[in-house]
Amino acid sequence: MMAVPDDFDGLLAEYLLGTLSDDERAHVSNLLSGSAEAKARLEVARSRLAEPLLVEGWTGFNAVAAWLEGGRRFEHLVPRLAELFDLSETNARALADTIDDDDVWEDGPADGIEVMRVEAGPRCAGSTSSLVRLQPGATMRAPSDGRVLLLEGSYRDDQGVEFWRGRVDERPAGSTHTLTALAGPACLCAIVTRSEEGA
């Protein structure tokens, strides 16, 4: 029997609301097919979402809303964010909690692009680490010899490949690609790019 992860209830909420990436949806489906506990928790989550949302004192909707608001909406991506930036999960979670604070963002290199510099761990020495937020339609060059973890929204590269929440996009050294944020929420990317000095 498969073990159900600690963040499963949060994943179920997004699974039922249709906000998971393809990879996350496949992961949840796999757990549901192999675990009686996972199936039981799905039924509980379904029944809570089916209750009238306007009933005074109903807490199910408030719990779902909490999963999807603020930095908590990235909770299931915290381990990947920590790995990318070589941070502890505690520090990665604290970073996610700052994402909605407009004061930490700087204007980027073009209209519709904002950047937040990230003080990454020692494995990222010689690299540039940042969060980048692209408004729908904004375009930027993909980092050459870098990794992009998509935290929110989506983009399409100039080869027509689309990347959605939870996907990692790795580009080989010397590659040149353009990324365009798709319609919907702002495209939020965690990026580590090896600098020329560190190459």
URLINSUL-V608628 format. One line per field, one symbol per residue. phi: phi as a letter, one per 40 degrees, with the letter a starting at -180 (. if undefined). psi: psi as a letter, one per 40 degrees, with the letter a starting at -180 (. if undefined). Layout:
# URLINSUL-V608628
phi->???
psi->???
This chain:
# URLINSUL-V608628
phi->.cccccccccccdcdccgbccdccccccdccccbaccccccccccccccccdcbccgcbdcccccccbbfcccbdccddccccccfbcccccccccccdccccccbcccadgbbbbcbccccccdgbbbabbbbcdgcbaccccfabbbccagaabcccgccbbdgcbbbbcdgcbabbbccchcdcbbcbbbcccccc
psi->hihhidedddddddddefeiidddddddddddeehddddddddddddddeiheehheheddddddddeiaddeedeedddddddefiiddddddddeedehdeeiihaeihehiihihgiideeheihhihhhhiheiiihihhfihhhhdiaiihieeehihiheihhhhiheihihhhhiiaiihhhhhhhhidde.
